[in-house]
């Protein structure tokens, strides 16, 4: 990190503000991050940087950054303390809780930072194994794992999309201009080359202007997908050779989808039957096709898992698996397994007994608990008492469903430790708040395995500036805490460099090689080979899942109406006739991050609920008015924004605001998806709106 005083130096590194981990050129002068620009040679982001990424220097130097460890005082505020004092007191309290209540009385949680920054989740799991608690939570219990599971049950693995070679792309509940700008740029390039685009979404997103657009009723995606399967099978548009050779259960699938005619599905989805016929034919007839789903917009509903399964089946019956432009196998970088699973023996994390496939199937074991049942463990000590939590990079008091209940639960804890960059809603409830370093302030590894359109590429996340105050990387906190509690043998690393060397060792790539190739290196190639073993029990792509059938679940997807739909709850809908969609993204922010950055706050200064003018007119709500969004039990305060792009009768609540402006005040802890137990956060909440 040598940099002569006064000289500007450019570093090839990455932005880790979100899961995309885009390549950037970071410019540093006098020890300060001055600006960033896109790294054009990076094969994933290709020089694209979003508004958030451009403001990385402001994020790093934000005046409200946490810089020193803090301990809650008797007045309800916080006092600055040293790391040594904080670690000693935390270790003492954790040991006392373990001695009195058992190791399971301590839980850990890691936010989305643990997805893009492997070190955080790896060390959290290593520490919990040494301590002996099974209770480890993350976003996985309500975000994205449903999609991973659905593809595993279908393909035995997790294939990724290949939009750069696709002749037809479906954006399904996904607005990449807001959440994945590099993907939006890649799709635009592909459209310029002649590819076709289909958008299925209750809101007309920017890319819909270049597409065939279907404005679907929220929560009916499974019915739409099954109707597409019906058309493709009945009109002989399947890839019969592929199905005969690589799949199992086609006859059962064909019989099952007979009831999902486009005419019936159109009534359910509020679209025209001709539209279903049209997009089905276009998708099936394309030389290659891939479906790009929203990050979790299809997951957080009663049909989440089965919708993901239906979409996977669409890819399979058209032969768009391990084919250029379809869904393909990408190798994952070999990394050491830092977990210590023997530490908690055979105990399952909280919540997994009710949803056993979420925890384990075949030879796959998930480490995650289901946080929807965590408040009961804290407040009522059922199924076991939870007295303490360690929280890294997670604002779960705001981000998890029914945030009021979680806030109440966290206040009851004997010990809450939060490590973050900012004083979040969760940190304000903590007994100890610990300052975390930002990614430009530490050395690490960045992998572009990707959630959508991923590639097998890695480079160093470089330390380009010093962290302010006494900020530490999260791994160091777990290592130092482990040493104080007698687990030193499990935490031998003393520096970022030692840790990176350890993490790289199984891959065959060295830190020196990455230093010599600052723009990054490939560690594998996308595979189009169907001759590799399909890792399902049958050795085939499973259109019909015997595993699901044996566990008492639907072996082939079917549509189930949500609990707040007009069909399931007509009396509720009569009183609360609007459909609320939560989780709505805007380009300025990533989750709960970046709202203190003035340049971004000017772009989106207020918590917004979008509404069609005709819908607003029925309730006397003006454009820009302060409004109350209320459900049967709760309400929040937002600011209305008119848009003709949103389906009438639907409102879209922007994601990521805290306290009484947070959509998760309205959401419920109840599990809805029968397989995963996911709550219905996003697609079908009965509500109404009025002027505040």
RAWOBEL-V102656 format. One record per residue. N is the residue number from 1. BURIAL is # if it has 24 or more other C-alpha atoms within 12 Angstrom, else .. Layout:
N	BURIAL
N	BURIAL
This chain:
1	.
2	.
3	.
4	.
5	.
6	.
7	.
8	.
9	#
10	#
11	#
12	#
13	#
14	#
15	#
16	#
17	#
18	#
19	#
20	#
21	#
22	#
23	#
24	#
25	#
26	#
27	#
28	#
29	.
30	.
31	#
32	#
33	#
34	#
35	#
36	#
37	#
38	#
39	#
40	.
41	.
42	#
43	#
44	#
45	#
46	#
47	#
48	#
49	#
50	#
51	#
52	#
53	#
54	#
55	#
56	#
57	#
58	#
59	#
60	#
61	#
62	#
63	.
64	.
65	#
66	#
67	#
68	#
69	#
70	#
71	#
72	#
73	.
74	.
75	.
76	.
77	.
78	.
79	.
80	.
81	.
82	.
83	#
84	.
85	.
86	#
87	#
88	.
89	#
90	#
91	#
92	.
93	#
94	#
95	#
96	.
97	#
98	#
99	.
100	.
101	.
102	#
103	#
104	#
105	#
106	#
107	#
108	#
109	#
110	#
111	#
112	#
113	#
114	#
115	#
116	#
117	#
118	#
119	#
120	#
121	#
122	#
123	#
124	#
125	#
126	#
127	#
128	#
129	#
130	#
131	#
132	#
133	#
134	#
135	#
136	#
137	#
138	#
139	#
140	#
141	#
142	#
143	#
144	#
145	#
146	#
147	#
148	#
149	#
150	#
151	#
152	#
153	#
154	#
155	#
156	#
157	#
158	#
159	#
160	#
161	#
162	#
163	#
164	#
165	#
166	#
167	#
168	#
169	#
170	#
171	#
172	#
173	#
174	#
175	#
176	#
177	#
178	#
179	#
180	#
181	#
182	#
183	#
184	#
185	#
186	#
187	#
188	#
189	.
190	#
191	#
192	.
193	.
194	.
195	#
196	#
197	#
198	#
199	#
200	#
201	#
202	#
203	#
204	#
205	#
206	.
207	#
208	#
209	.
210	#
211	#
212	#
213	#
214	#
215	#
216	#
217	#
218	#
219	#
220	#
221	#
222	#
223	#
224	#
225	#
226	#
227	#
228	#
229	#
230	#
231	#
232	#
233	#
234	.
235	.
236	.
237	#
238	#
239	#
240	.
241	.
242	.
243	#
244	.
245	.
246	#
247	#
248	#
249	#
250	#
251	.
252	.
253	#
254	#
255	.
256	#
257	#
258	#
259	.
260	#
261	#
262	#
263	#
264	#
265	#
266	#
267	.
268	#
269	#
270	#
271	#
272	#
273	#
274	.
275	#
276	#
277	#
278	#
279	#
280	#
281	#
282	#
283	#
284	#
285	#
286	#
287	#
288	#
289	#
290	#
291	#
292	#
293	#
294	#
295	#
296	#
297	#
298	#
299	#
300	#
301	#
302	#
303	#
304	#
305	#
306	#
307	#
308	#
309	#
310	#
311	#
312	#
313	#
314	#
315	#
316	#
317	#
318	#
319	#
320	#
321	#
322	#
323	#
324	#
325	#
326	#
327	#
328	#
329	#
330	#
331	#
332	#
333	#
334	.
335	#
336	.
337	.
338	#
339	#
340	#
341	#
342	.
343	.
344	#
345	.
346	.
347	#
348	#
349	#
350	#
351	#
352	#
353	.
354	#
355	#
356	#
357	#
358	#
359	#
360	#
361	#
362	.
363	.
364	.
365	.
366	#
367	#
368	#
369	#
370	#
371	#
372	#
373	#
374	#
375	#
376	#
377	#
378	#
379	#
380	.
381	.
382	.
383	.
384	#
385	#
386	#
387	#
388	#
389	#
390	#
391	#
392	#
393	#
394	#
395	#
396	#
397	#
398	#
399	#
400	#
401	#
402	#
403	#
404	#
405	#
406	#
407	#
408	.
409	#
410	#
411	#
412	#
413	#
414	#
415	#
416	#
417	#
418	#
419	#
420	#
421	#
422	#
423	#
424	#
425	#
426	#
427	#
428	#
429	#
430	#
431	#
432	#
433	#
434	#
435	#
436	#
437	#
438	#
439	#
440	#
441	#
442	#
443	#
444	#
445	#
446	#
447	#
448	#
449	#
450	#
451	#
452	#
453	#
454	#
455	#
456	#
457	#
458	#
459	#
460	#
461	#
462	#
463	#
464	#
465	#
466	#
467	#
468	#
469	.
470	#
471	#
472	#
473	#
474	#
475	#
476	#
477	#
478	#
479	#
480	#
481	#
482	#
483	#
484	#
485	#
486	.
487	#
488	.
489	.
490	#
491	#
492	.
493	#
494	.
495	.
496	#
497	.
498	.
499	#
500	#
501	#
502	#
503	#
504	#
505	.
506	.
507	#
508	.
509	#
510	#
511	#
512	.
513	.
514	#
515	#
516	.
517	.
518	#
519	#
520	#
521	#
522	#
523	#
524	.
525	.
526	#
527	#
528	#
529	.
530	#
531	.
532	.
533	.
534	#
535	#
536	#
537	#
538	.
539	.
540	#
541	#
542	#
543	#
544	#
545	#
546	#
547	#
548	#
549	.
550	.
551	.
552	.
553	.
554	#
555	#
556	#
557	#
558	#
559	#
560	#
561	#
562	#
563	#
564	#
565	#
566	#
567	.
568	.
569	.
570	.
571	.
572	.
573	#
574	.
575	.
576	#
577	#
578	#
579	#
580	#
581	#
582	#
583	#
584	#
585	#
586	#
587	#
588	#
589	#
590	#
591	#
592	#
593	#
594	#
595	#
596	#
597	#
598	.
599	.
600	#
601	.
602	.
603	.
604	#
605	.
606	#
607	#
608	#
609	#
610	#
611	#
612	#
613	#
614	.
615	#
616	#
617	.
618	.
619	#
620	.
621	#
622	#
623	#
624	.
625	#
626	#
627	#
628	#
629	#
630	#
631	#
632	.
633	.
634	#
635	#
636	#
637	#
638	#
639	#
640	#
641	#
642	#
643	#
644	.
645	#
646	#
647	#
648	#
649	#
650	#
651	#
652	#
653	#
654	#
655	#
656	#
657	#
658	#
659	#
660	#
661	#
662	#
663	#
664	#
665	#
666	#
667	#
668	#
669	#
670	#
671	#
672	#
673	#
674	#
675	#
676	#
677	#
678	#
679	#
680	#
681	#
682	#
683	#
684	#
685	#
686	#
687	#
688	#
689	#
690	#
691	#
692	.
